[in-house]
Amino acid sequence: MSLSFTGKIRLVVILMFIVAILQAGIILHLINDSSSFFQMKLDVQNTIFIGLFIQFILALTLVIYVPVFLHKAFSEIHNILKDITQGIYTIDIDLDSYKTTIDKQFFAILSQLKDMIRSVVTLDKLKKEKILEHHNRIVSILNLTDDGFMIIDIKGNFVYMNEKVTNTFPALSDKSNIIEANFPPEIENNIKKYTLNILNSHTKQEPQQFFVPALKRHIVLNSAMIRDAAGQPTGAIIALTNMEKRKQTKEEEI
């Protein structure tokens, strides 16, 4: 059975203590049984030198072994923590291999790190599922409304637009940038101009209406700013209301 890190240190310290006791016992024995002062002096000196040499070797073992072991153990933990701080949670910690190569105290830390990573991955998965669920709810609601909605980031990229917008204005695409793209005059002079005023001023604009021949009616543009936790603008929501086609009256049908 292999000793743990603390067990090995404890063993070396005990050996040093035993050497010191043996050294003291031998010196006392030499003093009591010596018939010559000079011979006793020589024997005591030799005993002290031998004892100090053995203790030096044991101390040197500690000085060399402890840093090497700690470096190896902490380097493994450091690499795992480094990946975690970078958001990398797909870390496979092979506890079986560490169990035979690392001290049990550090093995316990690795085991707890593995449990923590498993918990973080589970939480991250549940969070993504919940976010996706809420996203699908919001998208479904926006697609069921009679109004059009566009979400644009602060750089003019379309983040989202519902089916009402794409069906009424096919030239608009959620893959385009409203600042860089060119659109038909109907969009350029109304929707794009209105949106650019929002992005340039970083504030919402007053409602504005314009006539859409395809719908045979005026639609109203309205807006709201999207801001982060610090209050900085990150985008805008453009609402296009009154988009339902006007039903023909009996007189118009005639």
Residue pairs with C-beta under 8 A, 6 or more apart in sequence:
3 11
4 103
4 104
4 105
5 69
5 73
5 103
5 105
5 106
6 103
6 105
8 65
9 62
9 66
12 58
12 61
12 62
15 58
16 55
16 58
16 59
19 51
19 54
19 55
19 58
20 51
20 55
22 51
23 47
23 48
23 50
23 51
26 47
27 44
27 47
27 48
30 40
30 43
30 44
30 47
31 40
31 44
34 40
34 43
69 103
72 102
73 102
73 103
73 106
76 98
76 102
76 106
76 110
77 106
77 109
77 110
77 113
80 91
80 93
80 110
80 113
81 113
83 89
83 91
84 91
84 113
84 117
84 120
89 117
89 120
89 121
89 124
90 121
91 117
93 110
93 113
93 114
93 117
95 107
95 110
95 111
95 114
98 107
98 110
99 107
102 110
139 160
139 162
142 149
142 160
142 162
143 162
143 163
143 164
145 162
145 164
146 164
146 243
146 244
147 164
147 239
147 240
147 241
147 242
147 243
148 161
148 162
148 164
148 165
148 168
148 219
148 239
148 240
148 241
148 243
149 160
149 161
149 162
149 164
149 165
149 237
149 238
149 239
149 240
150 158
150 160
150 161
150 165
150 172
150 195
150 237
150 238
150 240
151 158
151 159
151 160
151 161
151 226
151 235
151 236
151 237
151 238
152 158
152 159
152 178
152 195
152 199
152 235
152 236
152 237
152 238
153 159
153 234
153 235
154 199
154 202
154 233
154 234
154 235
154 236
155 177
155 179
156 177
156 178
156 179
156 180
156 195
156 196
156 199
157 177
157 178
158 172
158 173
158 174
158 175
158 176
158 177
158 178
159 174
159 235
160 174
161 172
161 174
164 240
164 243
165 172
165 240
166 172
166 173
166 174
168 212
168 214
168 215
168 240
168 243
169 186
169 187
169 191
171 183
171 184
171 187
172 183
172 187
172 191
178 191
178 192
178 195
178 196
179 196
179 199
182 188
183 191
183 192
186 210
186 212
186 213
189 210
190 208
190 210
190 221
191 221
191 238
191 240
194 205
194 208
194 221
194 223
194 238
195 236
195 238
197 205
198 204
198 205
198 223
198 225
198 236
198 238
199 236
202 225
202 233
203 225
204 223
204 224
204 225
204 236
205 221
205 223
207 220
207 221
207 222
208 220
208 221
209 218
209 219
209 220
209 221
209 242
210 218
210 219
210 221
211 217
211 218
212 218
212 219
215 243
215 245
215 246
216 245
216 246
217 242
217 245
217 246
218 242
219 240
219 241
219 242
219 243
220 240
220 241
220 242
221 238
221 239
221 240
222 238
222 239
222 241
223 236
223 237
223 238
223 239
224 236
224 237
224 239
225 233
225 235
225 236
226 233
226 234
226 235
226 236
226 237
227 233
227 234
228 234
